Amino acid sequence: MQRRHRYLLTFCRSAQQTPHELRMKAEQELTEARAKIHREFVVAIYAKIGQPRAGRPDTYEAGLKAALDAVRQLGSPYTDDSPDGED
């Protein structure tokens, strides 16, 4: 028995933008959203670093440890599993 292939074609009419333009816009919006998340993440880390560190001296090493603790507490700002951030 010969196996048949099924195809699905979608036709859309766009009066304004081409599919390429729509994709470029969506990719730009994704880039902007990721940048916003990154900025907010950095602000949150700096806020945690600025808090008094009980029992820790005010040294570079203590500040670095505080930054790492803040990153661990906040987790990753990205939720995708891809290594390069692409979907």
PyMOL commands that set and color helices and strands:
alter all, ss='L'
color gray80, all
select helices_A, chain A and resi 19-50+60-74
alter helices_A, ss='H'
color red, helices_A
deselect
rebuild
show_as cartoon
